[in-house]
Each structure stands twice: as C-alpha cells, then as structure tokens.
Amino acid sequence: MSDERMDRIEQKLDHIQAVVSEFLARCPMHDRRIQRVEAAIWGNGSAGLAVKVNAIVWAISGLAGLLGLVAARTISVWVSG
C-alpha cells in the first residue's frame, strides 16, 4: 500500500475514533434522561402517568355509561309518555 493511502486510512480511523468517543461521552446523559422518563411514566413506587391516564379513561367510560343509561331512561319515559 502506498503511504498516501495509509494516511487516508489513518485519518478515517481517527475520525471514527473521535465519533465513537463523543458517542460514549453522551451515553450516560441519555441513560439518565431515559430513566427520568420511565420514572414519570411508570411511577417507581408511586402512581405514574400510565396509571393516572388509565384511571381517567375508566372514570370517563363509567361516566359515559351512566349518561347513556340516564338518556335511555329519559327517552323511554318520554316515548311511553
């Protein structure tokens, strides 16, 4: 191999090494961010966002069912009149 080609290969390897080093330096920061997001979603011992949203969905569906029953009762009384 020529010296010029070896120099280009070494430059590319140096660039790759710099990119990998930068990536490895950012990994812990992203890991902490992911842990915070997971803690917010799942709660880690307390009611997380997923549990709260699930409770809201159950409450709204229960309220919608109750309103449906009231509407059905009202319509049946109105029709039988």
Secondary structure, 3 states (H helix, E strand, C coil): CCHHHHHHHHHHHHHHHHHHHHHHHHHHHHHHHHHHHHHHHHCCCCCCHHHHHHHHHHHHHHHHHHHHHHHHHHHHHHHHC
